């Protein structure tokens, strides 16, 4: 399944919440090796097969992620494979090739009414 292109058609953005970030804003890094704006978003797709992984407790049980999994299982599977193929997931430069894929997931989860703060922390 091809991920959706462009921003969601009918995003729900809570009152007072900033607009959905552009790809440039989303993937911006202050320095070459600095963290991207999306910070910890990749943890939703980190070590998907490890049963005792702390990310499962923090990220994978969130309602918006569960909805995302049910609506886009192929995208989740692809992101799991890509993120877990990286030798060191915490290195910003190793995540750069997946900024576009993560941006698509971001736009979808933001359309559920989830704030950047909740997605990125």
Buried (B, 14 or more C-beta within 10 A) or exposed (E): EEBBEEBBEEBEBEEEBEEBBEBEBBBBBEEEEEBBBBEBBBBBBBBBEEEEBEBBEEBBEBEBBEBBBEEBEEBBBBBBEBBBEBEEBEEBEBBEEBBEBBBBBBBBBBBBEBBBEEBBE
